[in-house]
Amino acid sequence: MTQVNITGKTRVHFLLGSPIAQVLAPGWLTERMRNASYDGMLVPLHIERDNLTSALPMLKAMPNVDSILITLPHKFAATAFCDRLSERARVLGAINAMRREPDGTWFGDNFDGAGLTAGILKAGREISGKNVFMVGAGGAGSSIGVSMLEEGARHLTFHDINTENQQKLFAKLQDAYPGRVTASGTIPGDCDIVVNATSAGMKTSDPLPADPLQLAPHMVVADVITDPVPTRILEEAARIGCFTRDGTHMLEGQIELLFEFMLAHAR
């Protein structure tokens, strides 16, 4: 990493969240900027939920601020501060990044799910025309579901033990992608891609998110968990002969997408 030299010309990007101490993106993305000879930096800001409505307009008004990344608990509320949204952000009603456009307006997008799909595509595996089974309909699962369908997946079957989350996501996806979504806890026989979008697997005592007996060697099996790697379901999948992607591949994919989004108008 080149020596960081901060001046009044340095372009500023912020990451808002609460809590914020756990985030790694500021260091990673600032390093990417410097290695690309771009004079910028990503600064973490601890913004409490009740302070977003006062903090975000102030940050948007600063002329040397080019983008703002959003993490919990602000992903839904921050959409109200965007002038335009990507299609996936509109369907989800949530963003994790917004940037200033050349005309001064702010555009919001969501890369939570796109990071996982990018990790699969980068490995040379197809999503378009494939049948996907996903466990989880929370924040990560919702975003992944939209990204899979956006990438051209033929059909998405998903399940969540929280029936309210499952029903909400089904309604959103069925409205946006009619006829391409099913809610079921069984991996379809013609499934090509299996995704664990839950926290099941972070502890050794956790139940497996999917039945390994329903997996087949031709399937791609992906997990959002970054620690431990691999998870038990990925170990089972690899033993069967499946191609696997773990949470670090999703994170790498998302960092690359965020970097391109943030610097889209800087070159």
Secondary structure, DSSP 4 states (H G I P E B T S, - for coil): -PPP---TT-EEEEEEESS-TT--HHHHHHHHHHHTT--EEEEEEE--GGGHHHHHHHHHT-TTEEEEEE-TT-TTGGGGG-SEE-HHHHHHT--SEEEE-TTS-EEEE--HHHHHHHHHHHTT---TT-EEEEE--SHHHHHHHHHHHHTT-SEEEEE-SSHHHHHHHHHHHHHHSTTSEEE-SS--TT--EEEE-SSTTSSTTSPPSS-GGG--TT-EEEE---SSSS-HHHHHHHHHT-EEE-HHHHHHHHHHHHHHHHTTT--
